[in-house]
Amino acid sequence: MRIEIREACAGDGANLTALQTRCPQGTSIIMRIVNIPDFFSRARLYARSKVFVALRDDEIVGSAACALREGVVDGKPAPVGYLFQLFVAPEARRSGLAGQLCRRREEYLEERGAVLSYTLIMEGNKPSIRYIEAQGYEHRRRLRVSCLYVHEKLDVETDARIRTASAADLSAVAELLNTTWAGHELREPVSADSLAAVIGRIPGYELDNLLVAERDSTMTACAGYWQWDKFMDITVESLSARMKLDALRIKAERLLHPMPDSLKPGQRVRQMMLTPMAFTDPNDLAALVRTIGNIGVDVRADVMYALSEADSPLVNTLADYIHADSDVHVYIKPFSRDIRQDSPIIVPGTDL
């Protein structure tokens, strides 16, 4: 049996899509996630990324991707690597392929100057936690993933002016982002040019997806929404016993007051990500979130997600929604520089 790890090429796309379809993800909820319109759309979210494949006797049986970006490490800008989208064919698991793919990603990142590598793992995913710890990664932080159910429009009561952003706003948006998340490790320092590049690169994200709030011509909050179904097809495969009980509870409560529909096997889930988010006035950010939620109702979204530290003021701006919160673990492996363990962390919404 001959094993080879190499960079993926365009001709691998169809085989990778077929393999991804055979590798559902999750623990409490199992979902089939397939990149659209082609397999490499996920990697294109990043300016610098690489996809690797594992072949066994010339057949693709696994894949893993990574991205290189600027991040803040110990208070200073530095290149950091992000690991994502690892999967191995069911018949090829427990053969060491995942470890080989991880090492190849790390070599790629180190060769290009990354000072560390990090990855995100949802709570309860014990197999992935065991795997990443075996590769030398250490648990550093828990972040909060807030899943907001979008099932009815909410009133937006605010004295602030809310509008879509224009290209002329990007400098102020960048300044607001840099100020809001100052002191957070792994954050990506942004400028008007880098924001424009991100907006131009992400499928389903246009300048009109970015909203701002103003008071006396001063920007007090910004929030964007990214429609995941523009680049990823997500279908529910199965639910855990706990989630089935939650579905019964929601059904019962719906008799008393409006409640969101519960997820069902076979359902294609339409999801939105709130990114980026920044503010000087949390009430104005809450008004932006409600405005985006109402847009979600119009586009028939099921849920919106937000990612932050559990004790971040941002969490309170989401309180208007029925939501289910979970934790995501941040695992880090230093190459040449460590990260302060007691510092808060913020990562791009594209990582989730």
N, C-alpha and C positions, 0 to 999 in steps of 0.2 A: 504494500500500500504506500503510495507516494503522496506526501503532504507538501503543499506549496502555499506561501503567503505572499501576495503581491498586491500592487495598487489596482483598483478597479478601473476598467475602461468603459467607454460608452457602450460597447457591444455586450457588456455584462448586464445591462439594465433589465432586460426581459427576464433573465434567469434570477436576478436578485429580487425582482417583484414577485415572481412565483415562489421563491423561498420565503420571503417576508410574509406572504399570505399563509404559509404553513407554520408560522411561529407567533401565535397570539401572545399577548403580554398582560401582566397584571396578577393580582392575588385576590383581593376581595371582589374585584370585578375583572373578568377576563375580556379583553378586547382584541379584535383583529385590526391592526393598523397597517395601512398600505400607503406609501408615498404616491402622490399624484401631482402633475400629470405624468411624471416619470419618476423612477426610483431616486434620482440624484437631486430632486427638488429640495429634500431636507438639508443636504449638505450645502446647497447654494444659498441658504440663509446667512452663511458666514462668508466674509470676504476671502478668508484663507482656510480651506478645509481639505480633507483627504478621506477617501473611502478605500478600505482594504477588503480583500476577499480571501477566504481560505478555500483551497481546492484539495479534494481527495481523489486521486486518480483522474485528474482533469475535470472533475465535477464540482461546481460551487456548492459548498456545504456550510458556509458561514460568512459573516461580514461584520465589520466594525468601522466606525467613523470617528474623526476628531477634528477640532477646529483650533486655530491659533488666533488670539486677539490680544489687545492691550488691556491690562487690568491693573488695579492698585494692589500691591503686595507690601505689607509693612509700611504703608503710607506713601509709597513711591510707585510711579508707573513702571510696569514691566510686562514682557510677553508672558501670557499664561495659556495653557492648553486645556481644552474641554473635551471629554470623552462622551460619546453618545451612540445610540443605535447599534448595539451589539446583539446579534442573534446567530444561533447555530442550529442546523437541521436537527430534528429530534433523534434521528438515527446516528448522528455524529457527536452527540453530547457525551460528557464524561471521558473525552479522549484527549484533553489538553488543548484543543483548538482555541478555546476562548482565551486561555493564557497566552498562547502564541500571538493571537490577534492584538491583545492588550500590549504586549511587549513591542510589537511592530509599531503601534501607534505612539508609544512612548519614545521610541527611537526617532521617529519622524519629528516629534515635538522638540525633543532635546537638540537635535541637529539644527533646528531653526531658532534656538535660543530661549525656549520656554524655561522659566524658573521653577515652575510647578505644573502639575496636572490635577484637574479636579473632575468629579462627576457627581450626578444627583441620583439618589435611589429613593423611591417611595417607601414609606413606612410599611412594615409587614412583608416586604419582599426579601425574605431570609435567604433564598438561594443566591440572589444578586449580592447581598451583603457579605455572605461567606466568600463568594468569588472575588469581590473587589478587595476584601481584607487579605485574601491569599496573595494578591498582587502587590501588597505593601502599602495600600492606602489606609489612612487613618480617619476616623470620624471626627469632624471638627465642629459642625453646627447643625442645628435643626432649623429649617425654614418652614413657614406656614403656607400651605396651599389652600386658598379659600375658593370653594366651588359655589358660585352664586347661581341659583335657579332663576331663569328668565321666563316668567309665565304670565306676567301682567304688567301693564305700564304703571309707573309711579309718578306722582306729582313732583315737579321740579320747582321748588320754592327757594328763590335766591335773588338777592339784589345785584349779584354780579352779572356781567355781560358774558354770555356763553356763545362761542362761535367756533367754526372750523378754522384751523391754522392755515396760514399762507407761508410761502417761501420766506417772506420778510420776517416772519415770527421765529425762525429756527434759531437765530442767535440767542433770543430771550429764552426760548425753550431749553437750549443747551445750558445756559447759565443757571436756570432754575433746577435742572437735573443735577448739575455738578454741585450746587449749593445744598440741595435737599439731602443728597446721599454722601456728602463729605464725611469722612471718618469711617466709611464702610469699606471693608476689604473686598477685592475682586471686582469692584465697580469699574465700569469702563468710562474714562473721561471722554466727554463728547464735545463736539463743535457743531456749528451750523453745517459745515461740509460733511462731517461724518454722519450726522442725522439724515441729511439728504441722500447719502449713499445707502444707508440702511433702508430707508423708505423705498428707494428705487429697486432694492434687491429682494425684498420680501414679497412673495406672492400673496395677493389678497390684502395688501397694505398700500394705501395711497395717502397723499397729503390730507385728503378729506377725512381720513380715519383718525386724524389727530385733532383733538378739541382743546381749547384753552378757555380759561376764565379770567376776566379782567375787572379791576376796580380802579377808577380814575386813571385809565390807560396804562395801569401797571398789571402785569401778568401775575396772578395769585395761584394758579394751578394749571396743570396740563394732564391730559390722559388720552391715550390712544387705544384703539381696539383692532385686534387682528383676528380675522376669520380663518380658523384652522382648516375648514373644509375646502379652502382654496388650494391647499397643498398636501392634505392628508385625509384619507378616507378611513373613518373610525366606526367600527361596527361592534355592538355588544355581542359577545359569544355566550357568556354565562354569568350569573350572579351568585355570590356567597349566600349562605343561610341568613347572615345578618342583614344583607341588603334586601333579601326577599321579605324579611320581617319589616324592614323600613318601608318597603313598597306597600305592604298591607296597612301600616300605620298611616301613610300618606293617603291611601284610599279612604280610610275611615275619617280622617280629618277633613277631607274634601267635602264631606256632607255638611260640615259646619261653616267652612270659609274657603276662599280660593286657595288652592294648593297646586304646586307644579306636578306634572305627570312624572311618574317614576320610570326609570329606565327599564327596558324589556329586551330579552334576548332577540337578536335579529335586527334591532333598531340601529339605524345609522345616526350617530350622534353629531349634532351641529354645535361646535364649541367656539367660543371667543376668548382671547387672551387680552387682559388689560395691560398694555405696555406701550410706551413708557408712562410712568406716573410720577409726578412731583408736585410740590405745593409749598406755599407759605401759609395758606389758610385752609385747614382741613375741611371746613364746611363747604368751601368752594369746590374742593376735590370731590366731596360726597355728591354735590350737585352734578358734577361732570359724570360720575359713575352712574347716577340715576338717568342722566340723558343718554348715556351709552346703552344702559339696560333697555331703555325704551326703543332705541335703534335695534337692539337685539330682538325685541318682540316683532318688529317690522320685518326683519330678515329671517324670522322663524328659528332663531338660535335656541338651544336647550339650556345651556349653561355658559357662564362667564367665569374665568379663572383670574386670580391675582396671586402673586408670589411675593412674600416679604418675611422679615423677622416677625416672630409671634407677638412681640411687644411693641411693634412699630405703630406709630400713630395712624399709619395707613389703614390698619385693620379696622379701626373705628369708623372709617369712612364707608365701610362695606356693610354696616349693621342694618341697613334698610331691607336687605334681602334675606329670604330663607336660604340658608347656606349650610354646606357640610364641609368642615375643615379637616385637613389631614396634614401630616408632617412629611417633609422630604429631607433626607439626610444628605449633607454635603461631605463628601470624602475627598481628601487631598493627599497627594504624594509630592513632597518637595524634590526638585532636582538640584537647584543651587541656592534657593532661598525659601525659608519657611514663612508661614503666615501666623500672625498673632492669634492665639486661640481664643482670647477674650474679646476680640473685636467683632462688631456686627458685620454681616455679609450681605451684599446685594449682587445678583447676577442678572443677565439679560432675560427678558421674557421668552426669547427664542430658545433658551436652554430647556425649558420645561416641555 
